[in-house]
Amino acid sequence: MHKELIASLLGVTVKSVYNYEKEERKIISLLNKYMDDNDANEFLSTNKISKFDNINAKGIDQIRKSEIIKLLTKYQVEYLALSLAKSLESNGIISGTSKRLHKTKEKEDFLRDLERILSDLSLEIEEGETTEFQAVIKNFNDEIGFDFNADDKSIVYHIIRRYRVYNTLYDLDV
């Protein structure tokens, strides 16, 4: 990496960077090993490095996906579906979704309905509204002892999409 960029990152002069190199300071080794000029420029202009943010997000998503799959293997789908239906109905939402949930026996069907509700919740949050879906998810979470939130929408969608590709929820059908 160019000495000028290292100097900018550290808030020192270029001469100091040369001195740090002679002193074999670890920060210089770290910057040269894990960053290039593009990374340094991106960080200086945006205060982040997107390639590192994406790695972290993927890791968190994997952990969260594992938590959701563990929940789905812990409970019968009928229990989850009825709990979600009761949460909808206790908040005055009697719809095709709540009626369908009473009859749900397949995990994929439950997941599709959950994804729709999480999408509605996400939309509420984006619009800055406090309406029924926040209460629905809170009641559902209280009932099942979990913490679904709007960010889980993409993970639930990923699980559904994988089912459609492989035609099995192999890690859910225990």
Summary of the structure (lengths in Angstrom):
residues: 174
radius of gyration: 23.8
end to end distance: 51.2
largest distance: 72.5
contacts: 468
relative contact order: 0.09
helix: 76%
strand: 0%
